[in-house]
Amino acid sequence: MVAQSPNPIAAPTKPEELANLPGHHVELAGDEPMPLDNGGSLSPLRISYTTAGALNQDRTNAILICHALTGDQYFGETHPVTGKPGWWESLIGPGKPIDTDRFFVICSNVLGGCMGSFGPLDINPETGEAFGTKFPVITIGDMVRAQALLIDHLGIDSLFAVIGGSMGGMQVLEWAVRYPERVFAAIPIATAVYHTAQNIAFDEVGRQAVMADPDWLGGNYLAHGKRPRNGLAVARMAAHITYLSEAALQRKFGRNLQDRPDLTFGFEADFQVESYLRHQGSTFVERFDANSYLYITRAMDYFDLCRSHGGQLSKLFQGTPVRFCVVSFTSDWLFPTSESLRLVHALNGAGANVTFSEIETDKGHDAFLLDEPQFEAVIQGFVDGAARARGLLPALAETTPAEPAKTVQDPTVRADIGLIGSLIKPRSTVLDIGCGDGALLVHLRDKCEVSGRGIEIDQGLVQTAVGHGLTVIQGDAEQDLEHYPADSVDYAVLGQTLQAMSQPRVMLEEMLRVAHYAIISFQNFGHWRVRASLGLSGRMPVTSALPHSWYNTPNIHFFTINDFIDLADDMGLKIDAAKVIMDRHLAGSRVVDYKRLSRWHNLLGEQAVFKVSQG
């Protein structure tokens, strides 16, 4: 781990100061130049990095951290220049989601950076002065090539995980596509598969602010003892706004005045938000190099995963062994959830193993750097699940998730789980639609050795399911199921949810497009207690099996066992199997097979499970 720095040092402004930064520095590509995407090459090149934790004997527990635009290698402890805590200390450390007691964590300053790695501050051997803008234009791909050389240097064949947010997420995706055999798990956060026109525009404003500063001097400012401080500060101020959200700015500042009772009718910082942005700009220039800012933002603008690798996005991930966890934030307007979904849909289309969660927060793009418990819980669950899959943690014994089962007293309410399991062949593939907290998938995984995935709209339930080591995508099944390829799983399961779908028939059609078999469980609205409640009291029933009042029920379609049989017949579906749970008070909670059904089962059956296929 990086040593603590109680007395912060000045940011390097001279090439000879780069190697004095705390941490490790290594020269790479000395024997064979590293190719660049612009057609050139670099040799040798220096990479500065820090580590935490210890590499295990098999060298299989390494996690690479990829930093964002203005980040660096000091992720975990006090920054040597600013004196502030590491930029991801909330996520990484002993006992934290990325637990340094279990994992060997590596983070390098990117190629082109200004905290020790080879970049514009270095000496150009042709001139004897700092490269400045004569440094070659680099790409995200070049950054990742340099990281791969570092991983080689450390003697690590395969990384357990690569994780990063924003520009760090771009590096994660580049790793997953360029070196899929070297990455077990990839965690791209608040990122995109390419930089959008809007984001390129924001970057260009920042670059122009830097280059318009008279002290920039065409990028050769160091030779003249100058720094374009004002231009870089304005660039930082403009960019920092995009990292926040309107709600966060309003909550934190509103229209509050800065240390004054009234407006000054001048151009000083009357408002707190003005003072805040000026502070962000002035402190940033003390730790960052203006030319590095130009080069790194250009690398982000050039990032286009599909174009860089030639082909449709989904084809890039065909057959990938990498498991993914994609995370977005509701208030992030720099990299909105729609950009993450573009990636998730491509991964789904390629049949890749992908988990996705959209975190509800008003903290904007920077939420991944802040204390956000829901985000940390998702990362914790995914990392632990992936670690178990790789054998770095012991397998979980079967545990049935507590929620929402605790809220339901009647034991027959989730009796369908065992019945569904009895209709699924061991070691098959399953998509659980509306998987909730993952109770069914946990049962199928532990009892039937099934390879299961889920889709669930509720973020809290997604978080719980991921915590059980499950692969779950947060989404609306009625909208997102179309992104799953045809015949991609053996079974599609819809447990206790068909009655809440706006178009049940379309849902059944989609299930049988995606899977060979559809398994549907539902409460029987033809049960005698439902009929009695309507007939005798004239009110919609509220029972242990149907606990919702009419005005807050998720159910919008009320159907019976006979109704479902009629629908299957109308759609030309084959009923391969069915089981009905009879009234536990009158029939001892017996389970009756479909072949033995009679007219009494529509009256006495509380729940039903049907397995259907194309006729």
C-alpha positions in Angstrom: 0.0 0.0 0.0 1.2 3.5 -0.7 2.8 5.1 2.3 0.9 7.9 4.1 2.1 11.4 3.3 1.4 13.7 6.2 3.3 16.5 4.5 2.0 16.8 0.9 4.5 17.4 -1.9 4.2 19.6 -4.9 2.8 18.1 -8.1 5.6 17.2 -10.5 6.3 19.9 -13.1 9.7 18.7 -14.1 10.6 15.3 -15.7 13.1 14.5 -12.9 10.4 14.9 -10.3 8.2 12.1 -11.7 10.3 9.3 -10.3 10.2 10.8 -6.8 6.5 10.2 -6.3 5.6 7.5 -3.8 4.8 4.0 -5.1 6.5 1.9 -7.8 7.9 2.9 -11.1 9.0 0.5 -13.8 10.3 0.9 -17.3 8.6 -1.3 -19.9 8.9 -2.0 -23.6 12.7 -1.6 -23.5 13.5 -4.6 -25.7 10.5 -4.4 -28.0 8.7 -1.1 -28.7 5.0 -0.9 -27.7 2.8 -0.2 -30.8 0.4 2.7 -30.7 -2.9 3.1 -32.5 -1.6 6.1 -34.4 0.9 3.8 -36.2 3.9 4.8 -34.1 5.5 3.1 -31.1 7.0 3.9 -27.7 10.2 2.4 -26.2 11.0 2.5 -23.4 8.0 3.8 -21.3 7.6 4.3 -17.6 4.5 3.2 -15.7 4.0 4.3 -12.1 1.7 2.2 -9.9 0.7 1.3 -6.4 -0.5 -2.0 -5.0 -2.4 -3.2 -1.9 -2.9 -6.7 -0.5 -0.8 -9.7 -1.4 -0.7 -11.9 -4.5 -1.8 -15.5 -3.6 0.3 -18.5 -4.5 -1.5 -19.3 -7.7 -1.4 -15.6 -8.7 -5.1 -15.6 -9.4 -6.4 -13.0 -7.0 -5.2 -9.8 -8.8 -7.7 -6.9 -9.4 -6.7 -4.1 -11.7 -8.2 -0.7 -10.8 -8.6 1.7 -13.8 -8.8 5.4 -12.9 -10.9 8.1 -14.5 -9.8 11.3 -16.3 -8.4 13.2 -13.4 -7.6 10.3 -11.2 -4.3 8.5 -10.6 -2.7 5.5 -9.0 -3.4 6.7 -5.4 -6.7 4.9 -4.9 -6.4 3.8 -1.3 -4.6 6.0 1.1 -3.5 9.6 1.5 -2.6 11.4 -1.8 1.0 12.6 -1.8 0.2 15.9 -3.4 -3.2 16.9 -2.1 -2.9 15.2 1.3 -6.5 13.9 0.9 -7.7 10.3 1.3 -7.4 7.9 -1.7 -10.0 8.5 -4.3 -11.7 5.1 -3.9 -11.1 4.4 -0.2 -14.8 3.8 0.2 -14.7 0.8 -2.0 -11.2 -0.7 -1.5 -9.5 -1.7 1.7 -9.6 -4.4 4.4 -13.1 -5.7 4.9 -14.5 -3.4 2.1 -16.2 -4.6 -1.1 -12.8 -5.0 -2.8 -11.1 -6.5 0.2 -7.4 -6.1 0.3 -7.2 -8.9 2.9 -8.3 -11.2 0.1 -7.2 -9.6 -3.2 -4.0 -8.1 -4.7 -5.0 -4.7 -6.0 -3.1 -2.8 -8.6 -3.6 0.7 -10.0 -1.4 2.5 -12.5 -1.3 6.0 -13.6 -2.4 5.9 -17.3 0.0 6.4 -20.2 -0.1 10.1 -20.9 -0.8 10.9 -17.2 1.1 13.4 -15.0 1.7 11.4 -11.8 4.7 9.4 -12.8 3.7 7.5 -16.0 5.2 8.3 -19.4 3.5 11.5 -20.7 3.9 15.0 -22.0 6.0 16.0 -19.0 8.8 13.6 -20.0 11.9 14.6 -21.9 11.8 14.4 -25.7 15.2 12.9 -26.6 15.1 14.8 -29.9 14.9 18.2 -28.2 16.1 17.7 -24.7 13.0 19.4 -23.4 9.6 18.2 -22.2 7.5 16.6 -25.0 4.6 18.9 -24.5 2.3 18.6 -27.5 5.0 16.7 -29.4 4.0 13.6 -27.3 2.2 11.1 -29.5 -1.6 11.3 -29.4 -2.7 8.2 -27.4 -5.9 6.1 -27.1 -7.6 4.1 -24.5 -6.2 1.1 -26.3 -2.7 2.4 -25.9 -3.3 2.9 -22.2 -4.5 -0.7 -21.8 -1.5 -2.1 -23.8 0.7 -0.4 -21.3 -1.2 -1.8 -18.4 -0.9 -5.3 -20.0 2.9 -4.8 -20.1 2.8 -4.0 -16.4 0.7 -7.1 -15.6 3.3 -9.1 -17.5 6.0 -7.5 -15.5 4.3 -8.5 -12.3 4.1 -12.1 -13.5 0.3 -12.3 -13.6 -1.2 -14.3 -16.5 -4.8 -13.6 -15.7 -6.6 -10.9 -13.7 -9.4 -11.9 -11.4 -11.2 -8.6 -12.2 -10.8 -5.3 -13.9 -12.9 -2.4 -12.5 -13.2 1.3 -13.2 -15.6 4.1 -13.6 -16.1 6.7 -16.4 -12.8 6.7 -18.4 -11.8 3.8 -16.2 -14.8 1.9 -17.4 -13.6 2.5 -21.0 -10.4 0.8 -20.0 -12.3 -2.1 -18.5 -14.2 -2.6 -21.7 -11.0 -2.4 -23.7 -9.4 -5.1 -21.5 -12.5 -7.4 -21.9 -12.4 -7.1 -25.7 -8.6 -7.0 -26.3 -7.6 -9.6 -23.7 -10.7 -11.7 -22.8 -8.5 -14.7 -21.9 -6.8 -12.6 -19.3 -9.9 -11.2 -17.5 -12.2 -13.3 -15.4 -14.6 -10.5 -14.4 -15.1 -7.0 -15.8 -16.9 -4.2 -13.9 -17.5 -1.1 -16.1 -19.2 1.6 -14.1 -20.9 4.8 -15.3 -19.4 4.5 -18.8 -20.2 3.9 -22.4 -19.0 1.9 -25.5 -18.1 5.2 -27.2 -17.8 8.9 -26.3 -21.0 10.7 -27.4 -21.1 13.9 -29.4 -22.2 15.8 -26.2 -19.2 14.5 -24.3 -16.8 15.3 -27.1 -18.3 18.8 -27.0 -17.7 19.2 -23.3 -14.1 18.0 -23.7 -13.5 20.5 -26.6 -14.7 23.4 -24.4 -12.1 22.3 -21.8 -9.3 22.0 -24.3 -10.0 25.4 -25.9 -10.0 27.0 -22.4 -6.5 25.6 -21.8 -5.2 26.5 -25.3 -6.7 30.0 -25.1 -4.6 30.7 -21.9 -1.6 32.9 -23.0 0.6 30.9 -20.7 -0.1 27.7 -22.7 2.5 28.8 -25.3 1.6 26.1 -27.8 2.1 23.4 -25.1 5.7 24.4 -24.5 5.0 26.3 -21.3 7.4 24.3 -19.1 10.4 25.5 -21.1 9.4 29.1 -20.3 8.7 28.4 -16.6 4.9 29.0 -17.2 1.7 27.0 -16.6 -1.7 27.8 -18.1 -3.4 27.8 -14.7 -6.4 30.0 -15.6 -7.3 27.9 -18.7 -6.9 24.6 -16.9 -9.0 25.9 -13.9 -11.8 26.9 -16.2 -11.6 23.5 -18.0 -11.9 21.8 -14.6 -14.9 24.0 -13.6 -16.8 23.3 -16.7 -16.1 19.5 -16.5 -16.9 19.4 -12.8 -20.5 20.6 -13.5 -21.0 17.5 -15.6 -20.0 15.2 -12.8 -22.8 16.5 -10.6 -26.6 16.6 -10.9 -29.1 19.5 -10.7 -30.6 17.9 -7.6 -27.2 17.6 -5.9 -26.3 21.2 -6.7 -29.7 22.4 -5.5 -29.4 20.4 -2.3 -25.9 21.5 -1.5 -25.9 25.1 -2.7 -29.3 26.3 -4.0 -29.1 30.1 -4.4 -27.2 30.5 -1.1 -24.8 33.5 -0.9 -21.2 33.0 -0.1 -20.2 34.7 3.2 -22.2 37.9 2.6 -25.6 39.2 3.5 -26.6 40.4 0.1 -25.6 40.6 -3.6 -22.5 42.7 -4.3 -23.6 43.8 -7.8 -20.1 42.8 -9.1 -18.4 39.8 -10.5 -16.9 38.2 -7.4 -18.3 34.9 -6.2 -21.6 36.0 -4.7 -23.1 32.5 -4.7 -21.8 29.5 -2.9 -21.8 27.4 -6.1 -19.6 30.0 -7.8 -17.1 29.8 -4.9 -17.2 26.0 -5.0 -16.4 25.8 -8.7 -13.6 28.3 -8.3 -12.1 26.2 -5.5 -12.4 23.1 -7.7 -10.5 24.9 -10.4 -7.8 26.4 -8.3 -7.0 23.1 -6.4 -7.0 21.1 -9.6 -4.2 23.1 -11.2 -2.0 22.3 -8.2 -2.1 18.5 -9.0 -2.6 18.2 -12.8 -0.7 19.0 -15.9 -2.5 20.9 -18.7 -1.0 18.9 -21.6 -2.0 15.7 -19.9 -5.5 17.0 -19.7 -5.5 17.6 -23.4 -4.1 14.2 -24.2 -6.4 12.2 -21.9 -9.6 14.0 -23.0 -8.6 13.3 -26.6 -8.1 9.6 -25.8 -11.7 9.5 -24.4 -13.0 11.3 -27.5 -11.4 8.7 -29.7 -12.8 5.8 -27.8 -15.3 3.8 -29.9 -15.2 0.1 -28.9 -16.9 -1.1 -32.0 -15.0 1.0 -34.5 -11.7 0.2 -32.8 -12.2 -3.5 -33.2 -14.2 -3.6 -36.4 -17.7 -5.0 -36.4 -21.0 -4.9 -34.7 -21.0 -4.3 -30.9 -22.6 -7.7 -30.0 -20.1 -9.5 -32.2 -17.3 -8.2 -30.1 -18.5 -10.3 -27.2 -19.5 -13.5 -29.0 -18.1 -16.4 -27.0 -16.5 -14.2 -24.4 -15.5 -16.0 -21.2 -15.6 -12.8 -19.2 -18.4 -12.2 -16.7 -19.6 -8.6 -16.5 -21.2 -6.4 -13.9 -22.4 -3.1 -15.4 -23.5 -0.3 -13.1 -25.1 3.1 -13.9 -26.7 5.9 -11.8 -30.1 7.4 -12.2 -28.9 11.0 -12.0 -25.8 10.6 -14.2 -26.4 12.8 -17.3 -22.7 12.6 -18.5 -22.9 8.8 -19.0 -26.7 8.1 -18.6 -28.2 4.7 -18.0 -29.1 4.5 -21.7 -25.4 4.2 -22.5 -25.0 1.3 -20.1 -28.1 -0.4 -21.5 -26.5 -0.2 -25.0 -23.7 -2.3 -23.6 -25.9 -4.6 -21.6 -28.1 -5.4 -24.6 -25.1 -6.1 -26.7 -23.7 -8.5 -24.1 -27.1 -10.2 -23.8 -27.3 -10.5 -27.6 -23.9 -12.2 -27.5 -25.0 -14.6 -24.8 -22.5 -13.2 -22.3 -22.8 -13.5 -18.6 -23.9 -10.0 -17.5 -25.3 -8.4 -14.4 -26.7 -4.9 -14.5 -27.9 -2.5 -11.8 -29.0 1.1 -12.0 -28.4 2.8 -8.6 -31.0 5.3 -7.5 -29.1 8.4 -6.4 -29.0 12.2 -6.9 -25.2 12.4 -6.7 -24.7 12.4 -10.5 -21.8 10.9 -12.4 -19.4 11.1 -9.4 -21.7 8.8 -7.4 -19.3 5.9 -8.0 -16.5 7.9 -6.1 -18.8 8.8 -3.1 -20.2 6.8 -0.2 -23.1 5.1 -1.9 -24.2 2.0 0.1 -26.4 0.5 -2.7 -23.6 0.7 -5.2 -21.1 -0.8 -2.7 -23.5 -3.6 -2.0 -23.8 -4.5 -5.6 -20.0 -4.5 -6.1 -19.6 -6.6 -3.0 -22.2 -9.1 -4.1 -20.8 -9.5 -7.6 -17.1 -9.7 -6.5 -17.9 -12.3 -3.9 -20.0 -14.3 -6.4 -17.2 -14.2 -9.0 -14.6 -15.1 -6.4 -16.6 -18.2 -5.5 -17.0 -19.1 -9.2 -13.2 -18.9 -9.5 -12.5 -20.8 -6.3 -11.1 -17.9 -4.4 -13.9 -18.2 -1.8 -15.7 -21.3 -0.6 -19.1 -22.0 -2.2 -22.2 -20.9 -0.4 -24.4 -23.5 1.2 -27.9 -23.2 0.0 -29.6 -20.2 1.6 -33.1 -19.0 0.7 -33.2 -15.2 0.6 -35.2 -13.8 3.5 -37.0 -11.1 1.5 -39.8 -11.0 0.5 -40.6 -14.4 2.1 -40.6 -12.8 5.6 -43.6 -10.7 4.7 -45.6 -13.7 3.7 -46.9 -16.0 6.5 -48.6 -18.7 4.4 -46.1 -21.4 3.5 -47.9 -22.2 0.3 -47.1 -18.8 -1.2 -43.7 -19.8 -2.3 -44.4 -23.5 -2.5 -44.1 -23.1 -6.3 -40.3 -22.9 -6.0 -40.0 -26.6 -5.3 -42.6 -27.5 -7.9 -40.8 -25.4 -10.6 -37.5 -27.1 -9.7 -39.2 -30.5 -10.2 -40.0 -29.5 -13.8 -36.4 -28.5 -14.7 -33.7 -30.9 -15.7 -30.4 -30.7 -13.8 -27.5 -28.8 -15.3 -29.8 -26.9 -17.7 -30.0 -23.1 -18.4 -32.8 -20.9 -16.9 -33.9 -17.3 -17.2 -36.0 -16.3 -14.2 -38.2 -13.4 -15.3 -39.1 -11.2 -12.4 -36.7 -13.1 -10.2 -37.2 -10.9 -7.1 -34.6 -11.6 -4.5 -33.4 -14.7 -6.3 -35.0 -17.4 -4.1 -35.8 -19.6 -7.1 -32.4 -19.2 -8.7 -30.6 -20.0 -5.5 -32.7 -23.2 -5.1 -32.1 -24.2 -8.7 -28.4 -23.5 -8.5 -27.9 -25.4 -5.3 -30.3 -28.3 -5.8 -30.3 -28.8 -9.6 -26.9 -27.4 -10.6 -28.7 -25.1 -13.0 -27.0 -22.2 -14.7 -29.5 -19.4 -14.0 -29.9 -15.8 -14.8 -32.6 -13.3 -13.7 -34.3 -10.1 -14.8 -35.8 -7.9 -12.1 -37.1 -4.3 -12.1 -36.7 -3.5 -8.4 -33.2 -2.3 -7.6 -33.3 -3.4 -4.0 -34.2 -6.9 -5.0 -31.5 -6.9 -7.7 -29.0 -5.9 -5.0 -30.2 -8.8 -2.8 -30.0 -11.3 -5.6 -26.5 -10.2 -6.7 -25.5 -10.6 -3.1 -26.4 -14.3 -3.4 -23.9 -14.6 -6.3 -26.6 -14.6 -9.0 -26.4 -13.1 -12.5 -29.2 -10.6 -12.6 -30.1 -7.7 -15.0 -32.2 -4.8 -13.6 -34.9 -4.2 -16.2 -38.5 -4.3 -17.2 -39.2 -7.8 -18.6 -42.0 -6.4 -20.9 -39.5 -4.1 -22.6 -36.1 -5.8 -22.2 -36.9 -9.4 -23.0 -36.7 -8.6 -26.7 -32.9 -8.1 -26.3 -32.4 -11.7 -25.4 -31.5 -13.9 -28.3 -33.8 -16.7 -29.5 -33.3 -20.1 -28.1 -30.7 -18.8 -25.7 -31.9 -20.9 -22.6 -33.6 -24.1 -21.9 -36.3 -22.7 -19.6 -37.8 -19.3 -19.1 -39.6 -19.0 -15.8 -42.3 -16.5 -14.7 -43.1 -17.1 -11.1 -46.2 -15.4 -9.6 -46.0 -12.5 -12.1 -48.1 -13.3 -15.2 -51.1 -11.6 -13.7 -49.1 -8.3 -13.3 -48.0 -8.2 -17.0 -49.8 -5.7 -19.2 -49.9 -8.3 -22.1 -49.7 -11.8 -20.8 -50.1 -13.4 -24.3 -47.1 -11.4 -25.7 -45.1 -12.3 -22.6 -45.7 -16.0 -23.2 -44.7 -15.6 -26.9 -41.5 -13.9 -25.9 -40.7 -16.6 -23.3 -41.1 -19.3 -25.9 -38.9 -17.3 -28.3 -36.1 -17.1 -25.8 -36.5 -20.6 -24.3 -37.5 -24.1 -25.3 -39.9 -24.3 -22.4 -41.9 -21.7 -20.5 -42.8 -22.4 -16.8 -45.4 -20.2 -15.3 -46.7 -20.3 -11.7 -49.7 -18.2 -10.6 -52.3 -17.8 -7.9 -55.7 -19.2 -8.9 -58.4 -16.5 -8.9 -61.0 -19.3 -9.3 -60.3 -20.6 -5.8 -63.4 -21.0 -3.6 -62.3 -18.4 -1.1 -62.0 -15.8 -3.9 -65.4 -16.7 -5.2 -66.9 -16.6 -1.7 -65.4 -13.2 -0.9 -66.9 -11.7 -4.1 -70.2 -13.6 -3.8 -70.9 -13.0 -0.1 -69.2 -9.8 0.8 -69.2 -8.1 -2.6 -65.6 -7.1 -2.1 -62.3 -8.2 -3.8 -60.7 -10.8 -1.6 -57.6 -10.3 0.6 -56.1 -13.6 1.7 -52.8 -15.0 2.7 -52.2 -16.0 -0.9 -53.6 -12.7 -2.3 -52.4 -10.2 0.4 -53.0 -7.0 -1.5 -56.0 -4.7 -1.4 -57.6 -3.9 -4.7 -56.1 -0.4 -4.8 -52.5 -1.3 -4.3 -52.2 -4.7 -5.9 -49.7 -5.3 -8.7 -52.2 -7.7 -10.3 -54.0 -6.3 -13.3 -55.2 -9.6 -14.8 -57.4 -11.9 -12.7 -57.5 -15.4 -14.2 -58.1 -19.0 -13.2 -56.5 -22.3 -13.9 -59.2 -22.9 -16.5 -58.5 -19.5 -18.1 -54.8 -20.3 -18.5 -55.6 -23.7 -20.1 -57.9 -21.9 -22.5 -55.1 -19.4 -23.3 -52.6 -22.1 -24.0 -55.1 -23.9 -26.3 -55.8 -20.6 -28.1 -52.1 -20.0 -28.7 -51.5 -23.6 -29.8 -49.2 -24.3 -27.0 -48.5 -27.8 -25.7 -49.0 -28.3 -21.9 -46.1 -30.6 -21.1 -46.7 -30.7 -17.4 -48.7 -28.9 -14.6 -49.1 -29.2 -10.9 -51.8 -27.7 -8.7 -51.5 -27.0 -5.0 -54.8 -27.9 -3.5 -56.4 -26.0 -0.6 -54.3 -26.9 2.5 -57.4 -26.6 4.8 -59.6 -28.9 2.8 -57.1 -31.1 1.0 -54.0 -31.2 3.1 -52.0 -29.1 0.7 -51.8 -31.9 -1.8 -50.0 -31.4 -5.2 -51.9 -32.9 -8.1 -50.5 -33.5 -11.6 -52.1 -32.1 -14.6 -53.2 -35.5 -16.0 -55.3 -35.9 -12.9 -57.0 -32.5 -13.0 -60.7 -32.3 -12.8 -63.2 -29.5 -12.5 -62.7 -29.5 -8.7 -59.1 -28.3 -9.1 -60.2 -25.0 -10.5 -62.3 -24.6 -7.3 -59.9 -26.0 -4.7 -56.5 -25.2 -6.2 -54.7 -22.3 -4.6 -51.7 -22.2 -6.9 -50.7 -23.8 -10.2 -47.5 -24.4 -12.1 -47.6 -25.0 -15.8 -44.8 -26.1 -18.2 -45.6 -25.3 -21.8 -43.8 -25.4 -25.2 -44.6 -24.6 -28.8 -47.2 -27.1 -30.1 
